[in-house]
Amino acid sequence: MAREFDVERVRKDFPILSKAMRQGASLKYLDSGATSQKPIQVLDAERRFYTESNAAVHRGSHLLAEEASEAFESSRQIVASFIGAAEDEVIFTKSATESLNIIAYGFGNPDSGSLCLKPGDKVVVTEMEHHANLIPWQQLCKRTGATLAWLSVTDEGRLDLSHLNEIIDSSTKVVAITHQSNVLGTINPLDPIVARAHEVGAVVVLDACQSVPHMAIDVRELKVDFLAFSGHKALGPTGIGILWGRAELLDEMEPSLFGGSMIESVTMETATWAKAPRKFEAGVPNMAQAVGLAAAINYMSDLGMAAIHAHELALTTYALDALNGIDGLNIIGPNSMDSRGGTISFTIDGIHPHDVGQVLDQDGIAVRTGHHCAWPLMRRFGVSGTTRASFHLYNTMDEIDALAAGIKSAQKFFKVD
């Protein structure tokens, strides 16, 4: 039997949701695709680390250092279990963006051995990538002489796989793809892409920022080679990200940050690196943030990822029905619930997205407006930007009703109804 999801009980754990907005309006937070709100359990975990165990991890033999190191490494275990990974394959970074850049840097370092790209090699991305999973690969190709290619997006907002075998060919060394689009809500079909990539010997890098917080993820089942996600979108703190990679690839890949904690031995002339994950964690890490992320993962796990996902799918189904009933509103992306998550982007005839956002803000409705760090995708659909509503476990049907009413108010205000 599916676990019952009590959203009203969940909302009590998020102090910010009781905040009064402009003119006393209640907060309707529909911008979790940008960053999620944090439950009190996460805030308490961070505070408890600072008030009870604060010390530099892996650097002392006193009690506080032991406690801090235990809390930090326990957090790594929690993250690893959450995504079905081995503990020594989970690397703490400051963000998913940093994680993706570390991977891209490794593919451009001659010391990374067979992983290092060269002229004639190819990197394949998609037309729907967030800039964080596009620009690092652009720069890698610029440095190495490799070629960048991409899978295009259909009018419906799904990947066009009709030329998959030609685009991912024998020269392809890296395929970097988003799991769920931060603009379209599209959940991409990984199986054929991963199978083709591995058939030609390419490595698959998955941007899972928009999927890990919303559905159960197991890296072994996905069969990808690297994965990145951010803590702040997963109910966790800012300043913490995750890089997961298969152990044999992490062993071969060179680090991009150097300093304390990541070394095995050092002389005045040379240095050798510790094994992963330490090899990629130079300096004092974001310790309290790692503990906070672990608390966020425990929070979601206690609720059940299947229950969270089902709740968000119900919200999205309801939202698609409500928004499709508004004349002049155009959804950018899939208009059905087939392989899509809780993100809906739209335009409104005659009103700029920023103006829509400002009108909604007067009613306490927080949405994202603009290009969403996906300029190529905006150009693909011939728009300068969209208004985006993105959902998480604390959202309600009433908030979607408020969104629909707010859009109609915007149309009346700008006299386009």
N, C-alpha and C positions, 0 to 999 in steps of 0.2 A: 504494500500500500504506500502511495506517495506521501511524503511528509507534508502536513498542512503548513502553509506559510502565513504567519500572522504579521502582516506588514505594519499594523498599528503598534504592536509590541516592539517590532524592530525599530520603528521611528523614535521610540523613547530613548534609544541608545545613542542618538545623534543630537547633541545639544544645539547645533547650529540650526536645525530644522524648526526650532521655536523662535528664531530671530524675527523681529518685526522689520519689514522693509519700508519702502517709501510710503508715506501717508498711512502707515500702520498696516499695510497689506501683509499677509502671511507669506513666508517664503515657499515658492514652488521651484525646487532646484531640479532643472532638466538639462544640466550641463556636465554630467558625469563622464562623458567622453573626453572632456578636457582634464578634469580632475574630480575624484570622488570626495564625498564628505567622510569624516572619520568618526567611528563610534567611540564612546567614552572608554571602552576597554583598551583601545589603541592609545589614547591619550594617557590613560593611567599607566600602561606598560612603559611608555617612554619616560614619564615622570618618575616612576619607581626605579628605573635604571639609574637615572641621574641622582636620585636622593638616597639610593641604597647601595649601588654597585659601581659607580662611575670610576673607571680607570682605563688606561690604554690596554687593549687586549694584546695577548701574546708577548707582553713586554715586561712582566714582573712576576715575582714569586710571592708577593704579599697577598693577603686575603682578598682585597678589592680586585686586584688584577686577576686572581683565579676566578672570582665570581663573574667579572665582566667577560672573561674569555669563555666561561661556561655558557653564559647567556647568549653570547654571539654565536658560538658554534652550535648551540641548541637551536637557534633561529635558522641556521643553515640546514639542519636536519629537517625542520618543519617545512621549509621551502622545498627541499628535495622530495620529501614524501608527497607534498601537494601536487607536484608535477610529474611524479613517477620517475624521478632521477636518482642517480647515485650521489651521495653526499659530496664527494670530491669533484663532482662535475658542476657544482653550483658556485658561481662567483658573484660576490657583492660588488656592485658598481654604484655610481651616484645617480644613474638614470638609465632608461632603456636606450636613449640616444647615445650615451657613452658606451653601452654594451655593443651596439651596432658598429660604432666607430672602432672599438677595439678589435672586433672581428675583421672589419674591412682593412684596418692597418696590418693585421697579421697576414692577410693575403697579399700585401704589397711588400713584405719584408723578405729579402733574399735568404735570411737565416731561418725562415719558416719552411725551408726545404721544398718539397713537392707542392706545397700549398701556394707558393708564391706565383702570382700571375706574371705573364710575359706577353709581348706583342703576338697577336694571333689568337689569344684566348678570349673568351666571351663571358660576360656577366649578364644574366637575364633578371629583370625585375618586372613589375607590372605598371600599368598606367594609373592605377589607383593608389600607389604608395604614398604614405606620409613622407614629408621631406627627410625625416630621420632615417628612412630606409631607401632613400634615393640618392641624396647628395653624397653620402660616404662612398657609394659605389661609383658615382660620376667621378669623384676625385681619385678613387683607386684606379679607374681606367685611364684617367689623365696621367697619373704617375707611372703606370706600368705599360701603357700602350695597348692594353686590352680594349675590347669593344663592348659597348653597352647596348643591349637589345631589350625589348619588352613585349609582354603580352598585352594586347589592347583590351578595351572595355566596350561591351555592347551597349546599345541604346537603353537596355533594361538595367544596366549597371552591373552586369556580370562579366567575368573574364571570357574572352573569346579564345577557346582552345582548339579552333579549327585548324590552326597552323602550328600546334604545339610541337610536333616532331621536327618541323623546319626551324623553329625559333630556338628550341633547346636541342642543339646538335652536338656533334663530336667535339667541337671546339669549346663548348660551354664548361666552365669550371665552377661557377657559383650561380645558384638560383636563389634570389632573395625576394620574399613574398610576404605580404600581410595576410594574417589568418582571417581577420574581419576588418573590413574597411571602416576607417574612422569617419567617413563621410556618408557612404552609401548604406552601411549596415550589412553589406554582402559578406556572407561567410564563404570563403573560397574553397573549391573542391581540391583538397590537397592530394588525394590518392593518385590521380593520373599525373599530376605535376611532379610529385616526389618520385613516382615510379620511373617516369621518363628521365628525370635528372640523374637518378642513380644508374639508369641503364647506360648513360653516356659517361658515367664517372664523375658527375658534378656533385658538389656539396649544397645542401639546402639550408638556408637561413630563414627562420620564421620570426616575423614581427608579431608577437602575441599580446601586445598591449591592450587590444580591445577584446580579446577572447579569454585570457586567463582569469580576469575578475568576474566573468559571467557564465562560464560553463566549465565542466570537468575537463581537465587537460592531462594527458599522459604522453610524455615525449617519446616513449618507446612505441606506443600505438601509432603516433603520428609519423614515426620513422624519419623525422627530420634530423639534421646534424647539429644545428645551433638554434637557440631560441632566446628571445629577449622580451622582458616585460618590465613595467615600471611599478613601483610600490604605490605611488600616489593615486593611481587609477584603481587600485585594488583595496581601497579603504585604509591604506597604510600611509605613512609619512611621506613628505617630499624628501628629496635627497637620497633616495635609495632605489636601486634598480637591480635586475637580475640578468646575468648572462649564464646560460646553460650551454654546454657543448659536450659532444661525445669525448670520452677520456682520451682516446688515441689522437684525436685532432687537437685537443688542448695541449697534449704533450708535445706535439710537433710545432704548434703555433708559438711565435715569439710574442712577448708582452710589448705593450706600448708605453707603460708607465714604469718608472724605475725609482728605487729608493729602499727604505727600510722595509723589513718583513718579507720581501719577495725574493730574497737571495738565499743561496745555499752556502756560498763562501765568497770572500772578497779579498783581493790583494790590491796594491796600488796600481797595478796594470790591468787586471781582469776581474770579472765576476761571473759566477754561475748562478742559475736560477733554482729556486725551490720548485717542487712539483705543484701542479694545479691542485686546489684553487689559489694557493698563496702566491704563485707566480704572477697572478694578475691583480693582486690586491696590495699594491705598494702604498706605504704610509699608514697612518692610523685611520682605520675605516670608519664609516658612519655607523657607529656601534648602537646607539640608542635607536636609530632609524631601522636597523636590522631587527632589533627586538620589537619595535612597533609593527613592522611588517609581519613578523611571526604572529603577533597578537591578532592582526587583521586576518591572516590566513586561518588561524584557529577559529576566529569569529565566523568566517564564511563556512568553514568546514562543519562547525557545530550546527549551523542552519541547514547545511546540505547543498552542495552545488547543483544537484538536480532540481531541488526545490527553488533555488534562486533563479536558475535558468527558466524553469516553467513559469515563475512569476513574471519575469521580464518578457517572455514570449507572449503571455496574456496581455501585458501592458501594450506591447507593440502591435498586436492584433487589434486591440481596441483603438489605439492611436491611428493606425492606418485607416480604419473605418471612419473615424471622426474627421480626419484631415481630408480624406477623399470626398467627403460630403460638403466641402467648402468650395464654392465656385471661384475660379481664378487662382487656386492653389495647385502647384505642380510639384509632385514628389520627384526628386532626383535620386534614382536608384530603384531597387526592386519594389514592386507594388504588391507583392504577395509574401507570405510567410515562409516560402520555400528557401531554405538556406540563408536566412537573414537574422540579424540580431537587433538589439534595442537601440538603434540609431536611425533617425529619420531626418533627412535634409530636404528642404523644399524652398521654392521661390513663390512669390505672390505677384501676380500681374500688377504692374504700376507702382510697386512699392520696393524701395531698396532694402536689402536684408538688414542693414544697420538700423533703418527706421523701424522695421518690424521689431527688432530687439529692444529698441528704446521704448516703444509703446508697451510691449509686454512687461518690461521692467517696472512700469508704473503700477502694475498689478502684482508685483513681487515674483514674476515668472522669469527665471534665469535660463536663457538659452545662449548658444554660441552663434555668432554671425561672422561672415567673412569667407576666406578661402580654406580655412581649417588646415593650413600647412599642406595643401595638396593642389598647388597651382596647375600642374599638368592635367589633373582631373577636371578642374574648373574649365580649362580651355577645351577639354574634350566635349563637355556639355554646353559650351558656348555661354557660360555665365561668369559674372565677375565674383560671385559669392553666393552663399545660400544661408538660410536660417536653419539651425540644426538643434533638434531636441534629442537628447540621449538619456537613457533610463538606467537606473540601478535598483538594487533590492529595496530601497526605502521609498520608491515612488508609488503613487496611487492612481487609480482611475479618476478620482476627483481632480487631480492635478492635470490630467490630460483634458478633462472637460474645461478646466480653466484656460488651458492653452488654446483650445479651439475657440472659446469665447473671446479670448484676447486677440486672436487673429482677426476675427470678425469685427472687433472694435477698431483694430488698425485699419481695416478696409473702410469702415465708416469714417474714421478720422481723416483718411486721405482721399475720401470720396471716390473709391474705386469699386464699391460693392455693386 
